[in-house]
Amino acid sequence: MNQEPIKTKLYPASLASRCVVPIRKIVSTPLGDRHFGTGTGFHYRDQLGGSWLITNWHVLTGRRPDDPGFLLSDAPQSPYKIEVTYPSCEIGTFLPPVYLDIYENGRPIWKERLLDQGVDIVAIPVSPPEGARIPFVQEFSSSEMVAMQPGLDVVIIGFPFEHNKNMPFPIWKKAMISSEPGYTVFGQLQVLVDTPGMPGMSGSPVFTLSEGFSVSKRQYEMLRGCQRGDISALDALGSIDLANCEPSPCLTFAGIYAGATGKGAAGLERLALGRIMLAPMIEMIVKDGQPGNNPFPPEVHSVS
């Protein structure tokens, strides 16, 4: 299952695209390890500086959150490890895949919370490998919550296709908020979006878009220096040349895409709707989450 590092044309990708990583699920079978399905994850930094890989519960278990006995794919059981591919510090290059055991002594390594209320989110504490360049969502997007309302456009960034040299970076897919965010849907804490469930994109970060301006690398470093307290806010503002700034879309982190699994899945699929969990739930999980649980943990086979 070893793979050669992926190298592409030397064009710098956006921070948002590099924050998102493809996940391949690995299932143990009597004939050896097999890949069964893919998903998406992204990197999140908590308020204490801890690093987390965020994805969906159903990505790591391959099971419906509201009916764990139901496997979502043709896999014989839940995956016992995942394969994650990280972009490297060298532009256009990816490191060899990293294999992550998601159980330790038979217990999940992730944190979760309120799964029975539809919060299909897990957080895995991670330390990206040496040589990886992984931006966290907080590095390039605003954390201020946008007033979510039906009709608001959002963008979902994830991997609906197999990650390879011909498709090295995630797809940005636009959608529209389709339900009232202040109310539960099917009795669960979720918001509907007008886009169908897309295998592979479960676990993708979701952002709202607004108009802003791009700045040069030097101007960006000045602003970062202001945040660190190295220079004054007046000097930082004086470094920005508005005449040379170009209009650029600005991202505000809104939540995580969870596909069309869970309660009401048949209706969601019929109407081509998907689900998102809002961003505050992620901070709630990394701060006060419970140890992960899979009522049907995988069996690991010994293959001679």
Secondary structure, 3 states (H helix, E strand, C coil): CCCCCCECCCCCCCHHHHHEEEEEEEEEECCEEEEEEEEEEEEEECCCCCEEEEECHHHHHCEECCEEEEECCCCCCCCCEEEECCEECCCCEECCCEEEECEECCEECCEECCHHHCCCCEEEECCCCCCECCCCHHHHCECCCCCCCCCCEEEEEECCCCCECCECCCEEEEEEECCCCCCCECCECCEEECCCCCCCCCCCEEEEEEEEECCCHHHHHHHHHHHHCCCCHHHHHHCCCHHHCCEEEEEEEEEEEEECCCCCHHHHHHHCCEEEEECHHHHHHHHHCEECCCCCCCCCCCCC
